[in-house]
Amino acid sequence: MTEEEMKKLHCKIDAGVKAAIAAAIERHRKLGQSISIIREGKVVTLTSDEITAIQNQQNS
């Protein structure tokens, strides 16, 4: 496999992982479930309302 093919494959894998994470986060938000993330080296639990607020910030 050439280096160019490897880069393309890595991009596809990265995009797939990001899409899966986004779908899981959205599912938790819709179900009213919290998620835990790492922020500034600490584990933080976000409520579904906080997930919505973060998504709105990222879309602005």
C-alpha positions as CSV (number, residue, x, y, z in Angstrom):
1,M,0.0,0.0,0.0
2,T,1.4,3.4,-1.0
3,E,1.7,6.3,1.4
4,E,-1.0,8.2,-0.5
5,E,-3.4,5.2,-0.2
6,M,-2.6,5.0,3.6
7,K,-3.4,8.7,4.0
8,K,-6.8,8.2,2.2
9,L,-7.6,5.2,4.3
10,H,-6.7,7.1,7.5
11,C,-9.0,9.9,6.4
12,K,-11.9,7.5,5.8
13,I,-11.4,5.8,9.1
14,D,-11.2,9.1,10.9
15,A,-14.4,10.3,9.3
16,G,-16.2,7.1,10.2
17,V,-15.1,7.3,13.8
18,K,-16.2,10.9,14.1
19,A,-19.6,10.1,12.5
20,A,-20.1,7.2,14.9
21,I,-19.2,9.4,17.9
22,A,-21.6,12.1,16.8
23,A,-24.4,9.6,16.3
24,A,-23.8,8.1,19.8
25,I,-23.8,11.6,21.4
26,E,-27.0,12.5,19.5
27,R,-28.7,9.3,20.6
28,H,-27.8,10.0,24.2
29,R,-29.2,13.5,23.9
30,K,-32.5,12.4,22.4
31,L,-32.9,9.8,25.1
32,G,-32.2,12.3,27.8
33,Q,-29.1,10.3,28.9
34,S,-25.9,11.9,30.1
35,I,-22.4,11.3,28.7
36,S,-19.0,11.6,30.3
37,I,-16.1,13.3,28.6
38,I,-12.6,14.4,29.5
39,R,-12.2,18.2,29.8
40,E,-8.9,19.7,30.9
41,G,-7.7,16.4,32.2
42,K,-10.8,15.7,34.3
43,V,-13.8,13.5,33.7
44,V,-17.0,15.6,33.4
45,T,-20.5,14.3,33.0
46,L,-22.8,16.3,30.8
47,T,-26.6,16.2,30.9
48,S,-28.6,16.0,27.7
49,D,-29.3,19.8,28.1
50,E,-25.6,20.5,28.3
51,I,-25.0,18.3,25.2
52,T,-27.5,20.4,23.3
53,A,-25.8,23.6,24.4
54,I,-22.4,22.4,23.3
55,Q,-23.8,21.3,19.9
56,N,-25.4,24.7,19.4
57,Q,-22.0,26.4,20.2
58,Q,-20.2,24.2,17.7
59,N,-22.7,24.9,15.0
60,S,-22.6,28.7,15.5
